[in-house]
Amino acid sequence: MRLLFFSLSLFFLIPLVASAQSQLEDVVYLKNGGVLRGEIIEMNRNEWVKIEIAGRNIFVVMMDEVSEIKTEVIPFRRHYKEAGYINRSGVDLLSGQGSSSVRIYTVNGYQFTPRLSAGFGLGVSTYNDPLTLIPFFADLNYRLIESNTSPFIFVKFGYNFSINHDDDYELDDHRGGLLFNPGVGIVFNLSSGFGWYINAGYNIDNSSYEFETWRNQTVNNDLSFRRVNFGVGFAF
Protein backbone atom coordinates (compact mmCIF):
# COMPACT_ATOMS: atom_id res chain seq x y z
CA MET A 1 0.00 0.00 0.00
CA ARG A 2 2.83 2.41 0.84
CA LEU A 3 4.54 1.60 -2.45
CA LEU A 4 1.31 2.27 -4.36
CA PHE A 5 0.81 5.59 -2.57
CA PHE A 6 4.44 6.58 -3.26
CA SER A 7 4.12 5.66 -6.95
CA LEU A 8 0.90 7.64 -7.38
CA SER A 9 2.47 10.63 -5.59
CA LEU A 10 5.40 10.62 -8.02
CA PHE A 11 2.96 10.17 -10.91
CA PHE A 12 1.39 13.53 -10.10
CA LEU A 13 4.34 15.35 -8.50
CA ILE A 14 6.86 15.14 -11.35
CA PRO A 15 4.83 17.11 -13.93
CA LEU A 16 3.73 19.60 -11.27
CA VAL A 17 7.35 20.35 -10.32
CA ALA A 18 8.44 20.46 -13.95
CA SER A 19 5.71 22.95 -14.84
CA ALA A 20 6.60 25.16 -11.88
CA GLN A 21 10.23 25.51 -12.94
CA SER A 22 10.79 28.49 -15.24
CA GLN A 23 13.25 27.91 -18.07
CA LEU A 24 15.76 30.68 -18.75
CA GLU A 25 17.51 31.84 -21.92
CA ASP A 26 20.22 34.33 -22.79
CA VAL A 27 19.11 37.33 -24.84
CA VAL A 28 21.49 39.55 -26.82
CA TYR A 29 19.98 42.89 -27.87
CA LEU A 30 21.72 44.50 -30.85
CA LYS A 31 22.09 48.21 -31.54
CA ASN A 32 20.42 47.78 -34.93
CA GLY A 33 17.24 46.49 -33.23
CA GLY A 34 17.92 42.78 -33.71
CA VAL A 35 17.49 40.22 -30.92
CA LEU A 36 19.25 36.86 -30.51
CA ARG A 37 17.74 34.36 -28.06
CA GLY A 38 19.48 31.17 -26.97
CA GLU A 39 22.49 30.15 -24.89
CA ILE A 40 25.75 32.07 -24.64
CA ILE A 41 28.48 29.47 -25.05
CA GLU A 42 31.51 31.80 -24.98
CA MET A 43 32.15 35.48 -24.40
CA ASN A 44 34.99 37.98 -24.34
CA ARG A 45 33.44 40.97 -22.60
CA ASN A 46 35.63 43.48 -24.41
CA GLU A 47 35.50 41.98 -27.89
CA TRP A 48 32.77 39.48 -28.81
CA VAL A 49 30.02 37.10 -27.67
CA LYS A 50 29.16 33.69 -29.13
CA ILE A 51 25.51 32.55 -28.79
CA GLU A 52 23.76 29.37 -29.92
CA ILE A 53 20.13 29.90 -30.99
CA ALA A 54 17.33 27.55 -32.05
CA GLY A 55 18.36 24.99 -34.64
CA ARG A 56 21.90 24.89 -33.17
CA ASN A 57 22.89 27.91 -35.22
CA ILE A 58 25.84 29.80 -33.71
CA PHE A 59 26.40 33.54 -34.08
CA VAL A 60 29.50 35.52 -33.13
CA VAL A 61 28.67 39.18 -32.47
CA MET A 62 31.19 41.93 -31.82
CA MET A 63 30.61 43.76 -28.54
CA ASP A 64 30.49 47.16 -30.22
CA GLU A 65 27.33 45.93 -31.99
CA VAL A 66 25.67 44.85 -28.73
CA SER A 67 23.26 47.11 -26.88
CA GLU A 68 22.49 44.84 -23.90
CA ILE A 69 22.79 41.23 -22.70
CA LYS A 70 20.14 39.74 -20.39
CA THR A 71 18.95 36.43 -18.96
CA GLU A 72 15.18 36.14 -19.30
CA VAL A 73 12.40 33.63 -18.72
CA ILE A 74 11.49 31.77 -21.91
CA PRO A 75 7.97 32.84 -22.97
CA PHE A 76 5.46 30.02 -22.39
CA ARG A 77 4.27 28.43 -25.62
CA ARG A 78 0.92 26.70 -25.21
CA HIS A 79 0.72 23.49 -27.24
CA TYR A 80 -2.58 22.12 -25.91
CA LYS A 81 -6.03 23.10 -27.13
CA GLU A 82 -8.16 25.56 -25.21
CA ALA A 83 -11.35 24.79 -27.16
CA GLY A 84 -12.53 22.85 -30.19
CA TYR A 85 -12.68 19.33 -31.59
CA ILE A 86 -10.41 16.71 -30.00
CA ASN A 87 -9.52 13.09 -30.71
CA ARG A 88 -7.85 10.62 -28.38
CA SER A 89 -6.90 7.18 -29.67
CA GLY A 90 -4.96 4.52 -27.84
CA VAL A 91 -4.46 0.97 -26.67
CA ASP A 92 -4.93 -0.43 -23.15
CA LEU A 93 -3.49 -3.55 -21.59
CA LEU A 94 -6.15 -5.04 -19.28
CA SER A 95 -4.21 -7.07 -16.74
CA GLY A 96 -5.92 -9.59 -14.46
CA GLN A 97 -5.08 -12.72 -12.50
CA GLY A 98 -3.75 -15.34 -14.87
CA SER A 99 -4.53 -13.54 -18.13
CA SER A 100 -4.34 -10.21 -19.94
CA SER A 101 -6.42 -8.65 -22.68
CA VAL A 102 -6.12 -5.71 -25.05
CA ARG A 103 -8.49 -2.86 -25.82
CA ILE A 104 -8.12 -0.53 -28.80
CA TYR A 105 -10.28 2.60 -28.87
CA THR A 106 -10.82 6.06 -30.28
CA VAL A 107 -12.66 9.02 -28.73
CA ASN A 108 -14.11 11.99 -30.60
CA GLY A 109 -15.21 14.95 -28.53
CA TYR A 110 -14.95 18.61 -27.66
CA GLN A 111 -12.55 20.65 -25.53
CA PHE A 112 -14.87 22.91 -23.49
CA THR A 113 -12.16 24.66 -21.44
CA PRO A 114 -8.35 24.38 -21.35
CA ARG A 115 -8.84 21.64 -18.73
CA LEU A 116 -12.18 19.92 -19.40
CA SER A 117 -13.10 17.79 -22.40
CA ALA A 118 -15.82 15.25 -23.10
CA GLY A 119 -16.64 12.92 -25.94
CA PHE A 120 -17.87 9.53 -27.10
CA GLY A 121 -15.67 6.55 -27.84
CA LEU A 122 -15.79 3.24 -29.67
CA GLY A 123 -13.39 0.33 -29.39
CA VAL A 124 -12.81 -3.40 -29.32
CA SER A 125 -11.80 -5.54 -26.31
CA THR A 126 -10.53 -9.10 -26.67
CA TYR A 127 -10.94 -11.64 -23.87
CA ASN A 128 -10.10 -15.33 -23.54
CA ASP A 129 -13.72 -16.46 -23.79
CA PRO A 130 -16.22 -16.82 -26.66
CA LEU A 131 -17.11 -13.13 -26.69
CA THR A 132 -15.35 -10.11 -28.12
CA LEU A 133 -16.67 -6.87 -26.63
CA ILE A 134 -17.35 -3.67 -28.59
CA PRO A 135 -17.41 -0.83 -26.03
CA PHE A 136 -19.40 2.32 -26.77
CA PHE A 137 -18.81 4.85 -24.02
CA ALA A 138 -18.79 8.44 -22.83
CA ASP A 139 -15.38 9.85 -21.89
CA LEU A 140 -14.72 12.70 -19.43
CA ASN A 141 -11.18 14.07 -19.10
CA TYR A 142 -9.89 16.78 -16.76
CA ARG A 143 -6.37 18.26 -16.99
CA LEU A 144 -5.12 19.17 -13.50
CA ILE A 145 -2.77 22.00 -14.51
CA GLU A 146 -2.58 24.30 -17.53
CA SER A 147 0.79 23.14 -18.77
CA ASN A 148 2.12 21.31 -21.83
CA THR A 149 2.94 18.40 -19.51
CA SER A 150 0.11 17.75 -17.09
CA PRO A 151 -1.47 14.97 -15.03
CA PHE A 152 -5.13 14.31 -15.71
CA ILE A 153 -8.02 12.26 -14.38
CA PHE A 154 -10.59 10.51 -16.53
CA VAL A 155 -13.61 8.27 -16.44
CA LYS A 156 -15.13 6.11 -19.16
CA PHE A 157 -18.63 4.68 -18.76
CA GLY A 158 -20.92 3.02 -21.26
CA TYR A 159 -22.06 -0.29 -22.68
CA ASN A 160 -20.25 -3.28 -24.19
CA PHE A 161 -21.87 -4.91 -27.21
CA SER A 162 -20.93 -8.56 -27.70
CA ILE A 163 -19.77 -10.64 -30.67
CA ASN A 164 -19.23 -14.40 -30.62
CA HIS A 165 -15.77 -14.84 -32.15
CA ASP A 166 -15.28 -18.56 -31.38
CA ASP A 167 -16.98 -20.97 -33.81
CA ASP A 168 -16.37 -23.85 -31.40
CA TYR A 169 -19.00 -22.38 -29.07
CA GLU A 170 -22.61 -22.70 -30.23
CA LEU A 171 -24.28 -20.08 -28.09
CA ASP A 172 -28.03 -19.79 -27.73
CA ASP A 173 -27.73 -16.16 -26.71
CA HIS A 174 -25.11 -13.60 -25.71
CA ARG A 175 -25.30 -10.09 -24.36
CA GLY A 176 -22.97 -7.27 -23.51
CA GLY A 177 -23.00 -5.26 -20.31
CA LEU A 178 -21.88 -2.15 -18.53
CA LEU A 179 -18.40 -0.63 -18.81
CA PHE A 180 -16.84 1.51 -16.08
CA ASN A 181 -13.23 2.73 -16.15
CA PRO A 182 -11.87 5.52 -13.90
CA GLY A 183 -8.18 6.38 -13.94
CA VAL A 184 -5.31 8.85 -14.03
CA GLY A 185 -2.68 9.76 -16.60
CA ILE A 186 -0.07 12.20 -17.85
CA VAL A 187 -0.29 14.02 -21.18
CA PHE A 188 2.71 15.41 -23.08
CA ASN A 189 1.82 18.08 -25.66
CA LEU A 190 4.73 18.32 -28.10
CA SER A 191 3.45 20.71 -30.76
CA SER A 192 0.39 22.82 -31.38
CA GLY A 193 -2.66 20.64 -30.78
CA PHE A 194 -0.79 17.31 -30.79
CA GLY A 195 0.41 15.18 -27.89
CA TRP A 196 0.71 11.70 -26.44
CA TYR A 197 -0.24 10.27 -23.07
CA ILE A 198 0.08 7.36 -20.68
CA ASN A 199 -2.63 6.28 -18.26
CA ALA A 200 -3.55 3.74 -15.61
CA GLY A 201 -6.89 2.82 -14.09
CA TYR A 202 -9.32 0.15 -12.99
CA ASN A 203 -11.61 -1.32 -15.64
CA ILE A 204 -14.87 -3.27 -15.28
CA ASP A 205 -16.41 -5.02 -18.31
CA ASN A 206 -19.62 -7.03 -18.00
CA SER A 207 -21.17 -9.53 -20.41
CA SER A 208 -23.03 -12.85 -20.43
CA TYR A 209 -23.89 -15.77 -22.68
CA GLU A 210 -26.08 -18.88 -22.71
CA PHE A 211 -25.47 -22.30 -24.20
CA GLU A 212 -27.10 -25.71 -24.09
CA THR A 213 -25.25 -28.78 -22.81
CA TRP A 214 -25.46 -32.25 -24.33
CA ARG A 215 -28.04 -33.03 -21.63
CA ASN A 216 -30.25 -30.24 -22.98
CA GLN A 217 -29.54 -28.10 -19.93
CA THR A 218 -29.28 -24.35 -20.43
CA VAL A 219 -26.25 -22.74 -18.77
CA ASN A 220 -26.16 -18.98 -18.20
CA ASN A 221 -22.64 -17.62 -17.74
CA ASP A 222 -22.45 -14.08 -16.32
CA LEU A 223 -19.02 -12.51 -16.74
CA SER A 224 -17.51 -9.52 -14.94
CA PHE A 225 -13.93 -8.73 -15.93
CA ARG A 226 -12.32 -6.53 -13.27
CA ARG A 227 -8.81 -5.58 -14.29
CA VAL A 228 -6.11 -2.96 -13.87
CA ASN A 229 -5.45 -1.19 -17.15
CA PHE A 230 -2.29 0.48 -18.44
CA GLY A 231 -2.42 2.42 -21.68
CA VAL A 232 -0.71 4.70 -24.15
CA GLY A 233 -2.16 6.86 -26.88
CA PHE A 234 -2.04 10.09 -28.85
CA ALA A 235 -4.30 13.14 -28.92
CA PHE A 236 -4.95 15.97 -31.34
LINNORDA-V423152 format. One record per helix or strand of 2 or more residues. SS is the DSSP state (a for helix, b for strand). FROM is the first residue (numbers start at 1). TO is the last residue. If there is no record, write none. Layout:
BEGIN
ss: [SS & SS]
from: [FROM & FROM]
to: [TO & TO]
END
This chain:
BEGIN
ss: [a & b & b & b & a & b & a & b & b & b & b & b & b & b & b & b & b]
from: [2 & 24 & 35 & 48 & 54 & 57 & 63 & 66 & 84 & 99 & 116 & 131 & 149 & 171 & 177 & 194 & 218]
to: [20 & 30 & 44 & 53 & 56 & 62 & 65 & 73 & 96 & 111 & 126 & 143 & 164 & 175 & 191 & 212 & 235]
END
